Amino acid sequence: MQIKRIITVASMIVIACIVSYFSYFFAGEIMKNFSCYFLYPTLKVQADLVDSVKDLIYDRKDMKYIKKTIYQLHKECEGLRAENIKLLAVQNAIQEITEIAEFRKQYNMENARISRILCKHFSPQEHYFLIDGGSDQGLACDMVVVYNNCLVGKIEQVYARYSKVILVTDELCKVAAYCAKTQSNGIYQGCNNIKKASLLYVPHFKDMILHDTLLSSGQGTIFPAGFSLGSIESFSSDGLHYQITVKPHLDFESLTHCLVITR
């Protein structure tokens, strides 16, 4: 539509120029005056057309500039977002390592080792981590793995450069434990579920409180005393013993590092 308009106006301009030429050179004064009346609107339309074309050209240039600017800003935004994600990841990693280092300092464990979690496995059959560090780094079976005052598990198998840690959420893992407020004793056992576990063999006449913290008692040959296993989420009496559900304090899926200690 725009092209047709330009062609029409251009044709009118050409015709006007031809008429004007013949008017000035071959016609008299009357013809010249008449041609002026015809030429004036044509010239006006021409000027308007030229202005419109200029405006259109400028608009296109402005649009190209705007699109280019938007593209550059979009690229800069992507770069800043990537940089922000990188900084957040570094910040979180530093925070986790700092927490572990502070815990290590608190318990004065000279031989403790901060290890990175290389692999996580959660299935209905077993729960375990593969951690950085093995026999070459002095790690051995039955070493205890903790994070921020909470029990993570124990080393079950040791290889040259990495080790397998059976988690406290695994059903094969059992820990002697007691409730912090009521002092009720029992045996903590995982059930292959990272969201819950069980506290077994607590007599029905013992006191129980919801959300009471469950701590390791240190009885046995592996796990030391004073580490958290979770909190009491629910309980009910079933004959001689309670049926108790424990909610772990740790989010095992989000852990990236842990601390390996010897008893």
ZIZI-V539925 format. One record per backbone hydrogen bond with DSSP energy under -0.5 kcal/mol. CO is the residue of the C=O (numbers start at 1). NH is the residue of the N-H. E is the energy in kcal/mol with one decimal. If there is no record, write none. Layout:
[[CO | NH | E] [CO | NH | E]]
This chain:
[[1 | 5 | -1.8] [2 | 6 | -1.8] [3 | 7 | -2.4] [4 | 8 | -2.4] [5 | 9 | -2.4] [6 | 10 | -2.5] [7 | 11 | -2.2] [8 | 12 | -2.1] [9 | 13 | -2.2] [10 | 14 | -2.4] [11 | 15 | -2.5] [12 | 16 | -2.4] [13 | 17 | -2.5] [14 | 18 | -2.3] [15 | 19 | -2.7] [16 | 20 | -2.5] [17 | 21 | -2.3] [18 | 22 | -2.3] [19 | 23 | -2.1] [20 | 24 | -2.5] [21 | 25 | -1.7] [22 | 26 | -2.1] [22 | 27 | -0.6] [23 | 27 | -0.9] [28 | 32 | -1.9] [29 | 33 | -2.2] [30 | 34 | -2.4] [31 | 35 | -2.5] [32 | 36 | -1.6] [33 | 37 | -1.5] [34 | 38 | -1.3] [35 | 39 | -2.9] [36 | 40 | -2.5] [37 | 41 | -0.7] [38 | 42 | -0.8] [39 | 43 | -2.7] [40 | 44 | -2.4] [41 | 45 | -2.7] [42 | 46 | -2.4] [43 | 47 | -2.6] [44 | 48 | -2.5] [45 | 49 | -2.7] [46 | 50 | -2.8] [47 | 51 | -2.4] [48 | 52 | -2.4] [49 | 53 | -2.7] [50 | 54 | -2.6] [51 | 55 | -2.8] [52 | 56 | -2.6] [53 | 57 | -2.5] [54 | 58 | -2.9] [55 | 59 | -2.8] [56 | 60 | -2.3] [57 | 61 | -2.4] [58 | 62 | -3.0] [59 | 63 | -2.7] [60 | 64 | -2.5] [61 | 65 | -2.5] [62 | 66 | -2.7] [63 | 67 | -2.7] [64 | 68 | -2.5] [65 | 69 | -2.6] [66 | 70 | -2.9] [67 | 71 | -2.4] [68 | 72 | -2.4] [69 | 73 | -2.7] [70 | 74 | -2.5] [71 | 75 | -2.2] [72 | 76 | -2.5] [73 | 77 | -2.6] [74 | 78 | -2.3] [75 | 79 | -2.3] [76 | 80 | -2.6] [77 | 81 | -2.6] [78 | 82 | -2.5] [79 | 83 | -2.3] [80 | 84 | -2.6] [81 | 85 | -2.6] [82 | 86 | -2.2] [83 | 87 | -2.4] [84 | 88 | -2.6] [85 | 89 | -2.4] [86 | 90 | -2.3] [87 | 91 | -2.7] [88 | 92 | -2.8] [89 | 93 | -2.3] [90 | 94 | -2.7] [91 | 95 | -2.5] [92 | 96 | -2.5] [93 | 97 | -2.4] [94 | 98 | -2.5] [95 | 99 | -2.4] [96 | 100 | -2.1] [97 | 101 | -2.5] [98 | 102 | -2.6] [99 | 103 | -2.2] [100 | 104 | -2.7] [101 | 105 | -2.2] [102 | 106 | -2.2] [103 | 107 | -1.9] [104 | 108 | -0.7] [104 | 109 | -1.4] [108 | 110 | -1.0] [109 | 112 | -1.2] [113 | 115 | -0.5] [113 | 260 | -3.0] [115 | 258 | -2.3] [116 | 118 | -0.7] [116 | 132 | -2.9] [119 | 130 | -2.3] [121 | 128 | -2.2] [126 | 123 | -1.7] [127 | 167 | -1.8] [128 | 121 | -2.4] [129 | 131 | -0.5] [129 | 165 | -3.2] [130 | 118 | -2.7] [130 | 119 | -1.6] [131 | 163 | -1.8] [134 | 137 | -1.2] [134 | 139 | -2.3] [135 | 138 | -1.4] [140 | 143 | -1.3] [143 | 155 | -2.8] [144 | 261 | -3.2] [145 | 152 | -2.9] [145 | 153 | -1.9] [146 | 259 | -2.8] [147 | 150 | -1.4] [149 | 228 | -2.8] [150 | 147 | -2.5] [152 | 168 | -2.1] [153 | 145 | -2.9] [154 | 166 | -2.3] [155 | 142 | -3.3] [157 | 164 | -3.0] [159 | 135 | -3.1] [160 | 134 | -0.5] [160 | 136 | -2.0] [161 | 133 | -2.7] [162 | 159 | -2.4] [163 | 131 | -2.5] [163 | 165 | -0.5] [164 | 156 | -3.0] [164 | 157 | -1.4] [164 | 166 | -0.6] [165 | 129 | -2.2] [166 | 154 | -2.0] [167 | 170 | -1.6] [169 | 191 | -0.6] [169 | 192 | -2.5] [169 | 193 | -0.8] [170 | 173 | -1.8] [170 | 190 | -0.9] [172 | 174 | -0.6] [173 | 190 | -1.5] [175 | 188 | -3.3] [176 | 217 | -2.5] [176 | 218 | -0.6] [177 | 186 | -2.4] [178 | 215 | -2.7] [179 | 183 | -2.0] [184 | 179 | -2.0] [186 | 177 | -2.5] [186 | 188 | -0.5] [187 | 200 | -3.3] [188 | 175 | -2.3] [189 | 198 | -2.7] [193 | 196 | -0.8] [196 | 191 | -0.5] [197 | 246 | -2.6] [198 | 189 | -2.7] [198 | 200 | -0.5] [199 | 244 | -0.7] [200 | 187 | -2.3] [201 | 203 | -0.7] [202 | 242 | -2.4] [203 | 206 | -1.7] [209 | 212 | -1.5] [212 | 232 | -2.2] [213 | 180 | -3.0] [213 | 215 | -0.5] [214 | 229 | -2.9] [214 | 230 | -0.9] [215 | 178 | -2.4] [216 | 226 | -2.7] [219 | 176 | -0.5] [227 | 216 | -2.6] [228 | 151 | -2.4] [230 | 214 | -2.9] [231 | 233 | -0.6] [231 | 247 | -2.9] [232 | 211 | -3.5] [234 | 245 | -2.8] [236 | 243 | -3.4] [238 | 240 | -0.5] [238 | 241 | -1.1] [240 | 204 | -2.4] [241 | 238 | -2.3] [242 | 244 | -0.6] [243 | 236 | -1.5] [244 | 199 | -1.4] [245 | 233 | -2.7] [245 | 234 | -1.4] [246 | 197 | -2.2] [246 | 248 | -0.6] [247 | 231 | -2.0] [250 | 252 | -0.9] [251 | 254 | -1.2] [251 | 255 | -0.7] [256 | 117 | -2.8] [258 | 115 | -2.7] [259 | 146 | -2.8] [259 | 261 | -0.5] [260 | 113 | -2.2] [261 | 144 | -1.7]]
